[in-house]
Amino acid sequence: MNAFASKLRQFFVSLKLTVTLLVLGMVLVFWATLAQVDLGVWGVQERFFHCFIVTERIPGTPLWAPFPGGYLIGTMLLVNLIIAHIDRFKFTARKIGIQLTHAGVILLLLGELLSGLWQESYTMQIGLGDSLNYSEHQRDFELAIIDTTSPDVDEVVAIPAELLEEGKTVQHPKLPFRVVPKRYLPNAALASRDEKAGGPPSEATTGTGPGVAVTPLPITYNDKEVNLPAAYVELTGASGSLGTWLVSPELARPQTFTAEGKTWKLVLRRERAYKPFKITLLDVKHDVYPGTDTPKNFSSRIRLETPGSAENREVLIYMNHPLRYSGLTFYQYQMNAPAKYTVLQVVRNPSWVLPYVSCIMISAGLIWQFGAHLLGFFKKRRTLAPAVA
């Protein structure tokens, strides 16, 4: 066991492992750069960096082979640096710079790993004069079943689209019926059956679905395109089936039905994240340089208000000047000034400060180390300098 532990330690502290991981990382970045033409930034992140094994086609060939992904290379490099740092470096004044630099690199890798695992990105589209207390995910969806019986409040049960894709039956305590997924399409196009006659019969038996033709589409990773899913779900209550419904974000309105004496709405929409505060859009501006159509600045003046607290203030959000509040960062993302609406990007990243701290540590370590060597060089030169007669 001691011999095995010694070999394992030697493997993880080896400089060869560090060089190998760095080379693999360079190959991965080069490969991902080539693939970005077809997959886009989001697709490259998901398929190359936010995974442990890459199974993409080798560029220029019809072949593929498993290759270490960003998570695997980053984790191995992190372990390699930590163990080597503990095993080799001793805490002395001469080595403070090296130790600080290595600690900064370790913190940088750890911050990137945590950002990949924890970071969430949503958007808020707000019309002029409107208020919003939720943001929507850019690529994830949910099936919302809404009890609209009460005139004062809506009771919402949100089912992640992943459960529909996995075909898992959902029985929620607030629902008097079960949700049974029948079929899930990650990306699909909808059209009226009047426009696409002669197609196969619809799998939906009630609601809007029987009059809609659904065409499956390949999943897109283009940054300028979005996958719009569609699903067939059956609602089953105590008295039997309530029918099979077609749900999709492309349907113009939520579908309405009654069950157990209550009125319900059914809609597949972008995943929402509700906030304990609301944002009201007061003004939008699209400034251009005088005499040209070249954009100069996009800005949104909003009112931030938290019910039940003293938080009630106006904030100007514009390019490179986001709003940071309640652990979230609100960036100016898109805008349509003539249509009087703005789109804010809402980012939650608990580890956002780690890259800044790590860069400061690396810079301080390098300055300390090179400064110490420079002073030593000057002292040695002064000692060896010949005396002037």
C-alpha positions in Angstrom: 0.0 0.0 0.0 2.9 2.4 0.8 4.5 1.6 -2.6 1.2 2.3 -4.4 0.7 5.5 -2.4 4.2 6.6 -3.2 3.7 6.0 -7.0 0.4 7.8 -6.8 2.0 10.8 -5.2 4.8 10.8 -7.7 2.3 10.8 -10.5 0.3 13.7 -9.2 3.4 15.9 -8.4 5.1 15.1 -11.6 6.1 18.0 -13.9 5.4 15.7 -16.8 1.8 15.6 -15.8 1.6 19.4 -15.7 3.1 19.7 -19.2 0.9 16.9 -20.6 -2.2 18.6 -19.2 -1.2 22.0 -20.6 -0.6 20.4 -24.0 -4.0 18.7 -23.9 -5.6 22.0 -22.9 -3.9 23.7 -25.9 -5.2 21.0 -28.2 -8.7 21.3 -26.7 -8.8 25.0 -27.2 -7.6 24.7 -30.8 -10.2 22.0 -31.5 -13.0 24.0 -29.9 -12.0 27.1 -31.9 -12.4 25.1 -35.1 -15.7 23.6 -33.9 -17.1 27.1 -33.0 -17.8 27.8 -36.6 -20.6 25.1 -36.6 -21.5 25.0 -32.9 -21.2 28.6 -31.7 -20.0 29.8 -28.4 -22.7 28.1 -26.3 -22.3 24.7 -28.1 -18.5 24.8 -27.7 -18.8 25.5 -24.0 -21.3 22.6 -23.5 -19.5 20.1 -25.6 -15.8 20.9 -25.0 -15.3 22.8 -21.7 -18.3 22.0 -19.5 -17.8 18.3 -19.7 -15.4 15.6 -18.7 -15.1 13.7 -22.0 -15.3 15.2 -25.5 -16.9 12.9 -28.1 -16.9 15.2 -31.1 -15.8 14.3 -34.6 -12.1 14.9 -35.3 -11.7 17.9 -37.6 -11.2 16.9 -41.3 -12.2 13.3 -40.7 -15.4 11.3 -40.3 -13.8 9.7 -37.2 -14.2 10.5 -33.5 -12.3 9.5 -30.4 -12.8 10.3 -26.7 -10.7 13.2 -25.6 -10.4 14.9 -22.1 -12.8 17.7 -21.7 -12.4 21.0 -19.9 -13.7 19.7 -16.5 -11.3 16.7 -16.6 -8.2 18.7 -17.6 -9.0 21.5 -15.2 -9.7 19.2 -12.3 -6.5 17.2 -12.9 -4.4 20.4 -13.3 -5.9 21.7 -10.1 -5.1 18.5 -8.1 -1.6 18.5 -9.7 -0.9 22.0 -8.6 -2.3 21.6 -5.1 -0.3 18.4 -4.3 2.9 19.7 -5.9 2.5 22.9 -3.9 2.1 21.0 -0.7 4.9 18.5 -1.4 7.6 20.6 -2.9 7.4 24.2 -1.7 8.5 25.2 1.8 7.4 28.4 3.4 10.5 30.7 3.4 10.9 34.4 2.7 12.7 33.6 -0.6 9.8 31.5 -1.8 6.9 33.7 -0.9 6.5 35.0 -4.4 6.4 31.5 -5.9 4.0 30.3 -3.3 1.7 33.2 -3.8 1.8 32.8 -7.6 1.0 29.1 -7.4 -1.8 29.8 -4.9 -3.2 32.4 -7.3 -3.2 29.9 -10.2 -4.9 27.3 -8.0 -7.6 29.9 -7.1 -8.0 30.8 -10.7 -8.7 27.2 -11.8 -11.0 26.7 -8.8 -12.9 29.9 -9.7 -13.4 28.8 -13.3 -14.7 25.4 -12.1 -17.1 27.0 -9.7 -18.3 29.5 -12.3 -19.0 26.6 -14.8 -21.0 24.8 -12.1 -22.8 27.7 -10.4 -23.2 30.5 -12.9 -26.8 31.1 -14.2 -27.8 33.4 -17.0 -31.4 34.7 -17.4 -33.0 37.7 -19.2 -35.7 40.2 -18.4 -37.7 41.8 -21.2 -39.5 44.8 -19.9 -41.8 47.2 -21.8 -41.8 50.9 -21.0 -43.9 51.5 -17.9 -44.2 47.8 -17.1 -43.0 46.0 -14.0 -41.4 42.6 -13.7 -40.5 40.4 -10.8 -39.0 37.4 -12.6 -36.3 36.6 -15.2 -36.4 33.9 -17.9 -33.7 31.4 -18.7 -32.3 31.8 -22.2 -32.3 28.1 -23.1 -34.2 26.1 -20.5 -38.0 25.6 -20.4 -40.6 24.5 -18.0 -44.2 23.3 -18.2 -46.3 25.7 -16.1 -49.7 24.6 -14.8 -51.6 27.6 -13.4 -54.6 27.6 -11.2 -56.5 30.8 -12.1 -59.6 30.2 -10.1 -58.9 32.9 -7.5 -59.2 36.5 -8.9 -56.5 37.7 -6.6 -53.6 35.2 -7.0 -52.5 32.5 -9.4 -51.1 29.2 -8.0 -48.3 28.0 -10.3 -46.8 24.5 -10.5 -43.7 24.5 -12.7 -42.3 21.2 -14.1 -38.8 21.3 -15.6 -38.6 20.3 -19.2 -36.0 17.7 -18.3 -38.7 15.6 -16.6 -40.8 15.7 -19.7 -37.7 14.7 -21.8 -37.0 11.8 -19.5 -40.7 10.7 -19.6 -41.2 10.9 -15.9 -44.8 11.0 -14.6 -45.4 13.9 -12.2 -47.9 13.9 -9.4 -47.7 17.2 -7.5 -49.6 17.8 -4.2 -51.2 21.0 -5.6 -52.5 19.2 -8.7 -55.6 17.1 -8.7 -54.3 15.1 -11.7 -51.1 13.5 -12.9 -48.9 14.8 -15.8 -47.8 11.9 -18.0 -45.3 12.8 -20.7 -46.0 11.0 -24.0 -43.4 12.5 -26.3 -40.8 15.3 -26.1 -39.1 17.1 -29.1 -36.1 19.2 -28.1 -36.6 21.4 -31.2 -39.6 21.6 -33.4 -41.5 23.8 -35.8 -45.3 24.3 -35.6 -47.7 25.1 -38.4 -51.4 25.0 -38.9 -52.8 21.8 -40.4 -54.5 23.9 -43.0 -51.1 25.0 -44.3 -49.6 21.4 -44.0 -52.3 19.1 -45.2 -51.7 15.4 -45.6 -49.5 15.0 -42.5 -49.8 12.3 -39.9 -52.6 12.7 -37.4 -51.8 14.6 -34.3 -50.9 12.9 -31.1 -52.9 15.5 -29.2 -56.6 14.8 -28.5 -57.7 18.1 -27.0 -56.8 21.8 -26.8 -55.0 23.5 -29.7 -52.9 20.4 -30.6 -55.3 18.6 -33.0 -55.1 21.6 -35.4 -51.3 21.9 -35.3 -48.7 20.0 -37.4 -45.4 19.5 -35.6 -42.2 19.0 -37.5 -39.1 17.8 -35.5 -35.9 19.8 -36.2 -32.3 19.1 -35.4 -30.9 20.7 -32.2 -29.1 24.0 -33.0 -26.1 25.3 -31.2 -25.9 28.6 -33.1 -25.7 31.6 -30.8 -28.3 33.5 -32.9 -30.8 30.6 -32.9 -32.8 29.0 -30.1 -34.2 25.5 -29.7 -38.0 25.7 -29.3 -39.2 22.4 -27.9 -42.6 20.8 -28.1 -44.2 18.0 -26.0 -47.3 15.9 -25.8 -48.5 15.4 -22.3 -51.5 13.6 -20.9 -53.4 14.8 -17.8 -55.0 12.0 -15.8 -57.3 12.7 -12.9 -59.4 10.6 -10.5 -62.2 10.3 -13.1 -59.9 9.4 -16.0 -58.0 11.1 -18.7 -58.3 14.8 -19.4 -56.8 14.4 -22.8 -53.4 14.6 -24.4 -52.2 18.1 -25.0 -49.6 19.7 -27.3 -47.5 22.3 -25.5 -44.9 24.5 -27.0 -43.5 28.1 -26.5 -44.6 28.7 -30.1 -48.2 28.5 -29.2 -49.5 32.0 -28.9 -51.5 31.6 -25.7 -51.8 29.3 -22.7 -54.5 26.6 -23.1 -57.4 26.7 -20.7 -59.3 23.8 -19.2 -61.4 22.9 -16.1 -60.7 20.1 -13.6 -62.1 19.4 -10.1 -64.2 22.6 -10.2 -61.2 24.8 -10.9 -59.9 26.7 -14.0 -56.4 25.9 -15.2 -54.0 27.2 -17.8 -51.3 25.0 -19.4 -48.2 26.5 -21.1 -44.6 25.4 -22.0 -42.6 28.5 -21.4 -39.0 29.6 -20.6 -37.9 28.7 -17.1 -38.6 31.5 -14.7 -36.7 32.7 -11.6 -38.9 34.9 -9.4 -37.4 37.7 -7.4 -38.4 39.2 -4.0 -38.3 42.6 -5.8 -39.6 44.2 -8.9 -38.1 46.3 -11.7 -40.1 49.0 -13.5 -38.8 50.4 -16.8 -39.0 54.2 -16.7 -37.0 55.2 -19.9 -34.9 53.7 -22.7 -32.3 55.5 -24.8 -30.4 54.6 -27.9 -27.7 57.3 -28.4 -25.7 57.6 -31.6 -22.7 59.7 -32.6 -23.7 63.1 -34.0 -24.3 62.9 -37.8 -24.1 59.1 -38.0 -26.2 56.0 -37.3 -23.3 54.5 -35.3 -24.5 53.4 -31.8 -22.9 55.3 -28.9 -24.7 54.1 -25.9 -27.7 52.0 -24.8 -29.2 52.8 -21.5 -32.3 51.9 -19.4 -33.5 53.9 -16.5 -35.3 51.6 -14.1 -37.0 51.7 -10.7 -35.9 49.0 -8.2 -38.5 48.3 -5.5 -38.6 45.7 -2.8 -42.1 45.4 -1.2 -42.0 45.6 2.6 -38.6 47.3 2.7 -37.1 50.8 2.2 -35.5 49.7 -1.1 -37.1 52.1 -3.7 -34.7 53.9 -6.0 -33.9 54.7 -9.6 -31.0 53.2 -11.3 -29.4 53.8 -14.7 -28.1 50.7 -16.4 -25.9 51.2 -19.5 -23.0 49.6 -21.3 -20.2 48.4 -19.0 -22.2 49.8 -16.0 -24.4 47.0 -14.7 -26.5 47.0 -11.6 -25.4 44.6 -8.8 -28.1 43.7 -6.3 -29.1 40.7 -4.2 -26.3 38.6 -5.5 -27.3 39.3 -9.2 -25.8 41.4 -11.9 -28.1 43.2 -14.4 -26.4 44.0 -17.7 -27.8 46.0 -20.6 -28.3 43.2 -23.1 -30.6 44.2 -25.9 -32.9 47.1 -26.7 -35.6 48.3 -29.0 -36.1 52.0 -28.4 -38.8 52.6 -31.0 -40.8 49.7 -29.6 -40.1 51.0 -26.1 -38.7 47.9 -24.4 -35.4 46.7 -23.1 -33.8 43.4 -22.4 -31.6 43.0 -19.3 -29.2 40.0 -18.9 -29.4 38.7 -15.3 -26.3 36.8 -14.2 -25.9 34.9 -10.9 -22.3 33.9 -10.3 -21.3 33.4 -6.6 -17.7 33.0 -7.5 -17.3 36.1 -9.6 -14.8 37.7 -7.3 -12.3 34.8 -7.4 -10.7 35.6 -10.8 -10.0 39.2 -9.6 -8.4 37.9 -6.3 -6.4 35.3 -8.1 -5.0 37.8 -10.6 -4.0 40.1 -7.8 -2.3 37.2 -6.0 -0.4 36.1 -9.2 0.7 39.7 -9.9 1.8 40.2 -6.4 3.7 36.9 -6.4 5.5 37.7 -9.6 6.4 41.2 -8.5 7.7 39.9 -5.2 9.7 37.1 -6.8 11.3 39.1 -9.6 11.8 42.1 -7.2 13.7 39.9 -4.7 15.9 38.5 -7.5 16.6 42.0 -8.8 17.6 43.3 -5.4 19.8 40.2 -4.9 21.5 40.9 -8.3 22.1 44.6 -7.4 23.6 43.6 -4.0 25.8 41.0 -5.6 27.0 43.5 -8.2 27.8 46.1 -5.6 29.8 43.6 -3.6 31.8 42.5 -6.6 32.4 46.0 -7.9 36.1 47.0 -7.8 37.1 49.7 -5.4 38.0 53.1 -6.9 41.6 54.2 -6.2 
